[in-house]
């Protein structure tokens, strides 16, 4: 996922409290100020993305409907994912 400082992203539920700082160390690509891209193999060493946990919430309800023709079988199931909204504060690359 491409991120920039000030952007909000939703990720799977993290165990961090609201207002806590989280760091992502596994960065695949970094864009430098001069416009060049740095690609890692598999990750860029020394690069990290820092963010702050804004809120824990649940995603939209996903409905899964299954049926079989001519059998009368109908089943509706669904789920809602637990998500964490993170505000990106800083991106660093050494």
N, C-alpha and C positions, 0 to 999 in steps of 0.2 A: 504494500500500500504506500502510495506517495504522500508524504506529509510535509508541512511547512510550519514554522513557528506561528502560534496563534490559532491553529486549526484544531477542531474537535474531532476525535475519532472514537468509535465504539469498538471495544474488544470484549472477548469472553471475560466473565466475572473474575476479577483479581481479589486477593485477600487483603489488599491495602485499604486503609480507612479513608474517608473523605478528606481531601486536603493534603494527603500524603504524596510525596514525590516518588515517581517510578522511573526506572532507567531501562532502556532497551539496548542491549549490547550487540545483538546480531543484526547488523545493517548490511544490506546487499549492495546498494548503490549510494553514492554521495555526489551531489552537485556542488562544485566549488563556486566561489564568487565570480571567477572569470568565465563561467559557463561550461567548463570541462566536467566530464563525468569520471568518477573513480569507481571501478567495478572490483568487487572482491572475489576471491576464489577460495572458499565459498562466501566469506564475509570480509568486510573492510576492517582491517586491524586498527584499533584506536578510535573508531567511529562509534558514537552513541547518540541516542535520542532521549531527551529528558522531558517528562511531562508531569502534570499534577492531576490527581484524581478529582473530578468534579462531582460525580454522582453515580450511584449504583441504581440500575433500573432494569426493567424487563422489556424485551423486544416485542415486535408485533406478533400476534397469534398466527401460526401457520396451520392451516387445515389440510389434512390429507384424507381424501375421499377415494375409497377403492370399491369396485364392484366387478362382478362377473356376469357376462351376458347370459341370459336365459336361465340363470340359477337362483335368482332372488337374493343373492348375497350382496349386501351393502354394508360398508363399515366406514365410519368417520372417526378419525383420530386427529390429534393435533398437539402442538407444544408451543411454549414461549421460552426463548433463550434468556438466561440471566446475563446482563451486559454491564460493563463499566465504561463510563464516558470519561475520556482523558483529554485534557487541553495540552497541546504540545507547547513547551516553553523554550526549548533550546535544542539545536543540532550541532554537534561538534565532530570534527574530523581532524585527526593529527596527521 
